Amino acid sequence: QVQLVESGGGLVQAGDSLRLSCAASGRTFSSTAMGWFRQAPGKAREFVSTITGNGRSTYYADSVKDRFTISKDNAKNTVYLQMNSLKPEDTAVYYCAAGAGLDGLYTRSYEYHYWGQGTQVTVSS
């Protein structure tokens, strides 16, 4: 069983940066795949980034590659999403997710079994 709580969202202007945090409870954080997803109004939830339990491997959606960075601190049971050069199209509710099976890099919502409540990111032009 895992509980996830996101924080760090807010209202910013295009070109600004935000750092999202996801605090996790549970004993398997260091060996569990973590991911970030987002959902904009009227659109389906989409993959943003994922990281392996040990933090050594990452993967990004093309839309955020070179702008966003996922990282984690296993000592703090926290995963981060550093978002730079934000664009209005990044506006969405951002969700942290944790896998429940084999560790790896997963891009599909159904591959994650635990979800946070989401944090709103709004980017104005």
Phi and psi restraints in degrees (value plus and minus 20) as a CYANA .aco file:
   2 VAL   PHI    -153.2  -113.2
   2 VAL   PSI     117.6   157.6
   3 GLN   PHI    -135.7   -95.7
   3 GLN   PSI     116.3   156.3
   4 LEU   PHI    -146.2  -106.2
   4 LEU   PSI     115.4   155.4
   5 VAL   PHI    -152.0  -112.0
   5 VAL   PSI      95.2   135.2
   6 GLU   PHI    -108.0   -68.0
   6 GLU   PSI     133.5   173.5
   7 SER   PHI    -175.5  -135.5
   7 SER   PSI     146.5   186.5
   8 GLY   PHI      85.8   125.8
   8 GLY   PSI     -26.0    14.0
   9 GLY   PHI     -90.2   -50.2
   9 GLY   PSI     149.1   189.1
  10 GLY   PHI     151.2   191.2
  10 GLY   PSI    -191.9  -151.9
  11 LEU   PHI    -124.1   -84.1
  11 LEU   PSI     102.0   142.0
  12 VAL   PHI    -156.5  -116.5
  12 VAL   PSI     149.2   189.2
  13 GLN   PHI    -115.8   -75.8
  13 GLN   PSI     136.5   176.5
  14 ALA   PHI     -73.1   -33.1
  14 ALA   PSI     115.5   155.5
  15 GLY   PHI      75.1   115.1
  15 GLY   PSI     -34.9     5.1
  16 ASP   PHI     -98.6   -58.6
  16 ASP   PSI     156.5   196.5
  17 SER   PHI    -145.7  -105.7
  17 SER   PSI     132.8   172.8
  18 LEU   PHI    -161.6  -121.6
  18 LEU   PSI     131.4   171.4
  19 ARG   PHI    -142.8  -102.8
  19 ARG   PSI      94.0   134.0
  20 LEU   PHI    -109.2   -69.2
  20 LEU   PSI     125.3   165.3
  21 SER   PHI    -143.5  -103.5
  21 SER   PSI     128.6   168.6
  22 CYS   PHI    -154.0  -114.0
  22 CYS   PSI      88.3   128.3
  23 ALA   PHI    -110.2   -70.2
  23 ALA   PSI     109.4   149.4
  24 ALA   PHI    -137.7   -97.7
  24 ALA   PSI     123.0   163.0
  25 SER   PHI    -127.0   -87.0
  25 SER   PSI     136.7   176.7
  26 GLY   PHI     105.6   145.6
  26 GLY   PSI     137.1   177.1
  27 ARG   PHI    -112.3   -72.3
  27 ARG   PSI     -29.1    10.9
  28 THR   PHI    -130.3   -90.3
  28 THR   PSI      -0.3    39.7
  29 PHE   PHI     -75.9   -35.9
  29 PHE   PSI     -62.5   -22.5
  30 SER   PHI     -91.8   -51.8
  30 SER   PSI     -30.9     9.1
  31 SER   PHI    -144.0  -104.0
  31 SER   PSI      -1.5    38.5
  32 THR   PHI    -138.5   -98.5
  32 THR   PSI     113.4   153.4
  33 ALA   PHI     -85.6   -45.6
  33 ALA   PSI     120.2   160.2
  34 MET   PHI    -144.6  -104.6
  34 MET   PSI     131.2   171.2
  35 GLY   PHI    -165.7  -125.7
  35 GLY   PSI     140.6   180.6
  36 TRP   PHI    -138.6   -98.6
  36 TRP   PSI     113.4   153.4
  37 PHE   PHI    -147.3  -107.3
  37 PHE   PSI     143.6   183.6
  38 ARG   PHI    -163.3  -123.3
  38 ARG   PSI     134.7   174.7
  39 GLN   PHI    -158.6  -118.6
  39 GLN   PSI      96.8   136.8
  40 ALA   PHI    -111.4   -71.4
  40 ALA   PSI     137.8   177.8
  41 PRO   PHI     -75.5   -35.5
  41 PRO   PSI     110.4   150.4
  42 GLY   PHI      56.8    96.8
  42 GLY   PSI     -14.5    25.5
  43 LYS   PHI    -144.5  -104.5
  43 LYS   PSI     140.0   180.0
  44 ALA   PHI     -94.7   -54.7
  44 ALA   PSI     137.5   177.5
  45 ARG   PHI     -84.9   -44.9
  45 ARG   PSI     114.1   154.1
  46 GLU   PHI    -146.1  -106.1
  46 GLU   PSI     131.4   171.4
  47 PHE   PHI     -89.7   -49.7
  47 PHE   PSI     121.1   161.1
  48 VAL   PHI    -136.6   -96.6
  48 VAL   PSI     -75.6   -35.6
  49 SER   PHI    -182.4  -142.4
  49 SER   PSI     138.9   178.9
  50 THR   PHI    -164.5  -124.5
  50 THR   PSI     136.5   176.5
  51 ILE   PHI    -165.4  -125.4
  51 ILE   PSI     122.5   162.5
  52 THR   PHI     -94.6   -54.6
  52 THR   PSI     144.8   184.8
  53 GLY   PHI     -76.3   -36.3
  53 GLY   PSI     -61.7   -21.7
  54 ASN   PHI    -101.3   -61.3
  54 ASN   PSI     -23.3    16.7
  55 GLY   PHI      57.9    97.9
  55 GLY   PSI     -14.7    25.3
  56 ARG   PHI    -103.9   -63.9
  56 ARG   PSI     -39.8     0.2
  57 SER   PHI    -146.6  -106.6
  57 SER   PSI     119.0   159.0
  58 THR   PHI    -157.4  -117.4
  58 THR   PSI     141.8   181.8
  59 TYR   PHI    -171.5  -131.5
  59 TYR   PSI     125.4   165.4
  60 TYR   PHI    -152.5  -112.5
  60 TYR   PSI     128.9   168.9
  61 ALA   PHI     -86.6   -46.6
  61 ALA   PSI     128.1   168.1
  62 ASP   PHI     -77.8   -37.8
  62 ASP   PSI     -52.1   -12.1
  63 SER   PHI     -87.5   -47.5
  63 SER   PSI     -39.7     0.3
  64 VAL   PHI    -140.4  -100.4
  64 VAL   PSI     -29.2    10.8
  65 LYS   PHI     -76.1   -36.1
  65 LYS   PSI     117.2   157.2
  66 ASP   PHI      59.3    99.3
  66 ASP   PSI     -25.2    14.8
  67 ARG   PHI    -135.9   -95.9
  67 ARG   PSI     -56.5   -16.5
  68 PHE   PHI    -126.0   -86.0
  68 PHE   PSI     130.8   170.8
  69 THR   PHI    -155.9  -115.9
  69 THR   PSI     105.5   145.5
  70 ILE   PHI    -117.8   -77.8
  70 ILE   PSI     121.9   161.9
  71 SER   PHI    -173.3  -133.3
  71 SER   PSI     150.8   190.8
  72 LYS   PHI    -171.2  -131.2
  72 LYS   PSI     135.7   175.7
  73 ASP   PHI    -144.4  -104.4
  73 ASP   PSI      81.6   121.6
  74 ASN   PHI     -86.3   -46.3
  74 ASN   PSI     -49.0    -9.0
  75 ALA   PHI     -85.4   -45.4
  75 ALA   PSI     -48.9    -8.9
  76 LYS   PHI    -122.6   -82.6
  76 LYS   PSI     -19.2    20.8
  77 ASN   PHI      30.8    70.8
  77 ASN   PSI      27.0    67.0
  78 THR   PHI    -154.6  -114.6
  78 THR   PSI     116.3   156.3
  79 VAL   PHI    -133.8   -93.8
  79 VAL   PSI     125.3   165.3
  80 TYR   PHI    -143.2  -103.2
  80 TYR   PSI     135.2   175.2
  81 LEU   PHI    -152.4  -112.4
  81 LEU   PSI      84.5   124.5
  82 GLN   PHI    -104.4   -64.4
  82 GLN   PSI     101.2   141.2
  83 MET   PHI    -135.8   -95.8
  83 MET   PSI      94.7   134.7
  84 ASN   PHI    -133.5   -93.5
  84 ASN   PSI     141.6   181.6
  85 SER   PHI      29.3    69.3
  85 SER   PSI      29.2    69.2
  86 LEU   PHI     -83.5   -43.5
  86 LEU   PSI     124.2   164.2
  87 LYS   PHI    -139.7   -99.7
  87 LYS   PSI     136.4   176.4
  88 PRO   PHI     -74.6   -34.6
  88 PRO   PSI     -54.2   -14.2
  89 GLU   PHI     -89.7   -49.7
  89 GLU   PSI     -27.3    12.7
  90 ASP   PHI    -101.8   -61.8
  90 ASP   PSI     -28.2    11.8
  91 THR   PHI     -79.9   -39.9
  91 THR   PSI     104.2   144.2
  92 ALA   PHI    -198.9  -158.9
  92 ALA   PSI     149.4   189.4
  93 VAL   PHI    -106.9   -66.9
  93 VAL   PSI     106.9   146.9
  94 TYR   PHI    -121.3   -81.3
  94 TYR   PSI     110.3   150.3
  95 TYR   PHI    -137.4   -97.4
  95 TYR   PSI     116.6   156.6
  96 CYS   PHI    -113.3   -73.3
  96 CYS   PSI     122.1   162.1
  97 ALA   PHI    -159.3  -119.3
  97 ALA   PSI     129.9   169.9
  98 ALA   PHI    -145.5  -105.5
  98 ALA   PSI     116.2   156.2
  99 GLY   PHI     -97.2   -57.2
  99 GLY   PSI     146.9   186.9
 100 ALA   PHI    -148.2  -108.2
 100 ALA   PSI     -19.1    20.9
 101 GLY   PHI    -135.8   -95.8
 101 GLY   PSI    -158.3  -118.3
 102 LEU   PHI     -85.6   -45.6
 102 LEU   PSI     122.7   162.7
 103 ASP   PHI     -86.1   -46.1
 103 ASP   PSI     130.9   170.9
 104 GLY   PHI     147.4   187.4
 104 GLY   PSI    -184.2  -144.2
 105 LEU   PHI    -133.5   -93.5
 105 LEU   PSI      88.3   128.3
 106 TYR   PHI    -136.8   -96.8
 106 TYR   PSI     118.0   158.0
 107 THR   PHI    -136.0   -96.0
 107 THR   PSI     -23.3    16.7
 108 ARG   PHI    -126.9   -86.9
 108 ARG   PSI     120.9   160.9
 109 SER   PHI     -77.2   -37.2
 109 SER   PSI     -58.7   -18.7
 110 TYR   PHI     -89.9   -49.9
 110 TYR   PSI     -30.8     9.2
 111 GLU   PHI    -104.2   -64.2
 111 GLU   PSI     -23.1    16.9
 112 TYR   PHI    -135.4   -95.4
 112 TYR   PSI     118.8   158.8
 113 HIS   PHI    -132.1   -92.1
 113 HIS   PSI     -31.7     8.3
 114 TYR   PHI    -147.3  -107.3
 114 TYR   PSI     115.1   155.1
 115 TRP   PHI    -154.6  -114.6
 115 TRP   PSI     124.6   164.6
 116 GLY   PHI    -101.2   -61.2
 116 GLY   PSI     158.7   198.7
 117 GLN   PHI    -102.7   -62.7
 117 GLN   PSI     -32.9     7.1
 118 GLY   PHI      74.5   114.5
 118 GLY   PSI     132.6   172.6
 119 THR   PHI    -155.4  -115.4
 119 THR   PSI     114.3   154.3
 120 GLN   PHI    -100.1   -60.1
 120 GLN   PSI     110.7   150.7
 121 VAL   PHI    -140.1  -100.1
 121 VAL   PSI     101.4   141.4
 122 THR   PHI    -143.5  -103.5
 122 THR   PSI     104.5   144.5
 123 VAL   PHI    -136.4   -96.4
 123 VAL   PSI      97.3   137.3
 124 SER   PHI    -114.6   -74.6
 124 SER   PSI     134.4   174.4
